[in-house]
Amino acid sequence: MSTGLLSAMMAAAKRSAEERERCTGAAVLEAASLRAPRGADFKARLAGAGISIIAECKSRSPSRGIIRHPYDPGAIARGYAAAGAAAISVLTEPTCFDGSLQHLSAVRDHVDVPVLRKDFISTSFQISEARAAGADAVLLIVAGLGNRTLVRLIADAEQEGLAALVEVHTKEELVQALGAGADVIGVNSRNLKTLAVDLHVLDELVLGVPSGVTAVAESGLRTASDLRRLSDAGYDAFLIGERFMTASDPGEALAGLLAEAQHTVTG
């Protein structure tokens, strides 16, 4: 996804959210008030001992096109939870990822582990929507947000009881995220301009993540040796999607990777 496309997607998501807020804002806020998000649990599970994996539910991606059909996020999430996922990420963006908030709600209905809403979030209403749908955390992409907006959204998430996974791609974005108060940093190894994955980015940026801030490695992670090396480098958790979504049984794929990674780390 190019930076130009990211800007376009952020703008489109914002316009759509503003329209939904005009039409259903009061109902969403009421539904959100009935939920009790577990943002603190999300953070604690990522920072726990051993290999922590955020397993992702998505049916499509800009780099691969359709990757899973048919797509049943609730059933996939059940498999992930049984396999030991620390948290589950759900794509809710409709244009590039064929996602929806209904997918997140379905996951919430089927599992008790923390759930992350992954979308192009730039408004406070989207955070309220996430809470109403059952999310415990939201993704905030530094490359698509101004500094004042990022600071506000991190504060809004905290006020709503949600954790914020703040995604960075460069050293400059990492500095911005930390300055905005982020305490969970996701380092994405996928270049926004070329969509290519460079795992060396993960090694480089983790050096700038201070003690006490949870570091999450994202994109291009496929093997237990990847997880071991990056765990040794300082990462607390790993967000993995396509590797599982292309498997015949995503939960079984997660269980196998976790078993191998845990054995490699402790063996």
N, C-alpha and C positions, 0 to 999 in steps of 0.2 A: 504494500500500500504506500504510494508516494505521499510526501508531505502535503502536496496539493490535494490529493484525494482525501487525506486525513482531514484537512481543513474543510473540504466540501461535506464530508460525512459528519463532522462535528456540527457544522452549520445546519445541515438537514435534520439531524437528531434534535438540535435545540429548537428549531421551528416546530417540529412534530410534538415535542414535549410541551411547548408553550400552548399549542392548540389543545392538547389533551388536558392541560391545566385549566384552560378556559371552560372546557366541556365537563370535566369530571373531577376538578380539583378538590371540591369539598368532600366528595365520596372517598377519594384516595386518602386524604388527610384523616378522615374518620377511620378508615380501614387500617391505616398506619398506626393510629393511636391504640389499636387493639393488639398490636404485635409487640413482642418483647425481644428485639434482636440480641444476639449474643456476639457482639463484636469482640469483647474481651476473650471469649472462648476461641474465636477464630484466630486471634493473635497467639494465644497460649498454645494452641495445637500446632501452629506453624513453627513456633520456637521450641517445641518439646524435643526430648532426646530422640536420637535415631533419624531415619530418613522420613521426612514429612512431604507428602505429595498432595497438591491440589489437582484433582483429576477433573478434566473438562468435558462438558457435554456440548457438542456443536455438530451441526449436520453439513455445514459448508464453510469454506474459507476463501478469501480473495486469491490466495496463492495456489490452492488445489482444486477449487470448484466444489462440487458436491462430493462429500467424503463418506456420508452415511445415509443410506435410504433402504428401507424405511427407518425413521428416526423416532425413538420412544425415550425421551429424556428421563421419565420416571423410572422405567425399567433399567436403564443404564445406570442411573444414580443408585438404585438398590444394589446393583452389582459392585459399584465402587465402594459403597459403604461397607458391604460385607467383606470386601477385600482389604479394608483398612485405610481408605483415603482419609487424610487429615481434614480435608475440606473438598467441596465440589464447586467448580466454576460453571456457570451457565451463560451461554451467549443469548442475549435478548435483542440484539440489533437485527432488524428484518431485511435490510437491503443487501448487505454483503455476506451475512451469515445465516439468513433465513431463520432468525431467532425471534422470540417473543417473550413477554412477561408471563404468558401462560405456561411456557416451558419451565420457567423458574418456579412458578406456583406448583406445577406438577412435581418437580423435584422436591420442593419443600414438603409436599403431602406424603412423599414416599420415604424420606430419610430424616434422621435426626442430627446428622453432622452439619457443621456450619456451611452456608451456601454464599457464594460470591456472585453478584450481578456483574457481568462483563458487557460493557456497552460504551458508547461515546457519550459520557456524562459530562454536562457542563452547567446544569441548573440544579437548584435546590429541590425542585419538584421531582426530578428524576431520582434523587436520594429518597424522598418520601415514597415514591412509587416502589422503589426497591424494598423498603421496609414493609410496605403494604403487601407485597407479593411474597414476603417471607425471607428476604435476604438478610444475611448477617454482616455482609461486607460489600463494598463497591470498588470498581476499578476507576482510577483517575489517571488519565494519560497526560503527562506533562507537556509533550510536544503539541497537544491540541488546546492547551489552556494558558491564559495569561497568569502572571504571578498572583495578582489580587484575587482572581477567580479561584485559583488553586488553594490559596489560604482559606478562602471562604468555604469552599466545598469540604476541605478537611475538617474544618470546625463544624460545619453542618452535619457531616457524617457522625462525628463524635457526639454531637447533641442528640442525634437520633438513636444513638446506641450501636451504630455500625462502625466497623473497621474500614479504613481506606487503604487499599493496595495501590500505591502510587508508582506508576510505571515510567521508567526512564530508558533512554537509548544512548545517551552521551554523558560525558563528565559534566558538561554545563547543566544538563537537565538534572543530574544527581545533586549538584550544588543547589539548584533551585528547589528541588523537592525537600531536601534537608532544611533549607532556610524557611520553607513554608510550614515546617512542623511535622513532616511525614515520619512515622515510626515503623512503617512496613514498606520497604522499597522493592519493587519488582524490576529486575534488569532484563530487558528484552534484547535478545541477540539478533533479532531480525531487523535488517536495515529497512527503514521506511521508504527509501527511494527505490531500492532494487528488489526488495523482498527476500534478498539472500540472507542466509543465516551465517553468522561468524561467532563461534563459541569463544574466541579470544576476547570478544567484548565483555563476556561474563567475567573472565579472569581479571581484566583491567579495571572494570568499574567496582568490583567488590572491594578492592583495596581502599576505596573512598567511603565505604559504609562504616560508620562508627559503631563501637560496641554499644549494645543496648538497642540498636535498630535492627529489626528482622530483615534479612536479605532473602529474596525469592528469585531464583533463576527461571527464565522463561524462554521458550522456543528452541527447537532443534535438539531436545534432549531425548535420547533413544535407548541408551544402554546403562547397565548398572555401573560400569566404569565411569561414564559421564557423571553420574550422581556421586560416586565416591570422590572423584577428583574435585568436583565443585564443592562438595561438603568439606573436604580438607581445605579448600581455598577460602571458606568462610560463609558459604550459603547455608541457610537454615531450612529452606523448603524449595520445592520445585513444582512449577506449573506445567503440566503435560496434557496435551489434547490429541493431536493427530495420531500419535503413536497408538493410542488406545482406540480412537474412533475408527481406525482402519482395520482393527483386529476383529475377528469373528465374534469374540466375547470380550468386550472392554474390561469388565470386572476381572476376568481371569487373567488378562494381560497385565493389569495393575498388580494383582496378587503375585504373579510371577516375577515382575520387575522388583517389587518390594522385597520379596524373599531373597532374590539374588543380591540386591543392593545391601540389605541388612547383613547378609552373610559375608559380603565382601568387606563391609565396614568393620564388622566385629571379628571376622575370621582371620 
